[in-house]
Amino acid sequence: MSGGAEPFLKSVEVDWTHVREADRYPFSLPAVKELATLVLDPGVTFLVGDNGCGKSTLLEAIAVASGMNAEGGGRNFRFATRSTESALGSHLRLNRSRRRPVTDFFLRAETFTTSRPRSRRSGRAVTAMPASTSSLTASRSWRSR
């Protein structure tokens, strides 16, 4: 472990025992089918790969398995436009530490666009988040392309 406090989430594994069709989406994605144990570095973990290999699907599933909103947000910041998440989140085993986060937030580009407040006068999206959400956006988030 690289200095500092123990991470909240140490590792992630797919529980293959209840997967009925491993040759179908999302289990057939390279990032998922090749996954034995993903050990998360306490500092930062990068997911790198070609478009369509399953990086975003895996991140979304980790968020869902952690109790966060699949569309982005945290435990106390929930909204739904339409359900698009895969079944992967229910097949993940998360190895957590004893530490628990004070707050958490799953950030994705679509979240900011969907949840951005709009001006009452013009109806245009406000470009800065209200100060009351600053503690939510201070959490670490990773997105790879």
N, C-alpha and C positions, 0 to 999 in steps of 0.2 A: 504494500500500500504506500502510495506517495504522500508523505506528511499530511498533517491536518486531521480533521475529524473523520470518523468512520462514515462511509456513504450510507444513504438511506436504502438504496437498492444495490446489492452486491452482484447478483447474477440472474440470468433468465434462461429457462429451458422450456422446450415444448414437451408436454406430456402426451406422448404418442399412444398411450394405452387406450384412449377413448376416441382416437381419430379413425373414422370409418373409411374414408376415401382419401388416402394420403396422396393420390395422384391427381387430385382436384384442387382448385383454388381454395384457400390461400396456401395450402400445405405443399403445393407443387412449386411455389416460388423458390428460386435459388436461395434467397436469404433465409428461408424457413426450412426447406428440406435438408439443407446442409448444416443446420444448427444443432449442435450438441449442447454445449453450455456457452452462453455469451457472458463472459466475465466483464463487469463494468468497472473501469478504472475510477478511482475516487475523484480524480481531477476532471477528466473529460473522456468520453468515448466517441469516436467518429465512426459512422456507418458509411462506407464508400462502396459504390458499385454502379453498374449500368442502369439506365432507365428501365423500369419494369422488373427489376430483380427482387423487389419486396422490401426495400428499406423503409419506406413510409408506412407500409402495411404492418411491419414489425413494430415500429414506433407507436403507431395507433393502438395496436394490440397490447403493448406494454402499458400505455396510458389507461386503457379500459380495464386491464387486469389490476391496475393500481387504484381503481375506483374513480377515475376521472372521466369526463365527458369525451366521447369519441370525436366530436366535432371541434374540440378544443375547449379550454377553460379548466376549471378545477372542480373540487367537490362542492363548493358553494357558488359556482358560476356555471349554471346549467341552462342550456337552451337546446332546441332541436329544430332543424329545418326538415331534414329527412334522414332516415337511417341508412347509412351506407357502409358501416363497419363490417368486417369479416368476422367469422366465428373464431378466429385465432386467439383472441383475448381470453376466451373461456378454456383454452387448452394450454395456457402458459403457467409455469410454476415460477414464482418470484421468490428469490432468496433475499430477504430483507434483514437489515440490522435491527438492533433493539431501538435505535434512534428513530424518532418519528418527525416528519417535517411539520413546521408550524403552519405552513401553507404550501400549496402546490399548484402548478399550472401547466397545462399542456398547450403549448403555443404552436399554432400552424397559421400559415398565411390566410387561410379561409376564415379562421377565428377572428382575426383582427378586422377583416372586411365585413363579416356578418355582425359582429358585436359592436362595431364603432357607433358611437352616438351620432345622431343627426341634429342639425340646427333646427329649432322650432320655426324660425323665420323662413329660411331658404330651403330646407329639406335636404341640403347638402351634407355630406359626411364631415364630421369634425376631424381635423387632422391630428389632434393630440388626445390621448386618453385622459379622462378626469383624474384629478389627484387621488381620489379615493381608491383607484385601482393600481396605484404605483407599487404597492406591496406585492400585488399579484405578479406584475411583470418583472419583479426583481429576481424571481426564481430562475434557475438555470434551465435553458431549453436548447435543444440541438435540432437542426434540420440540415440534411445533406441533400445535395442535388447531384 
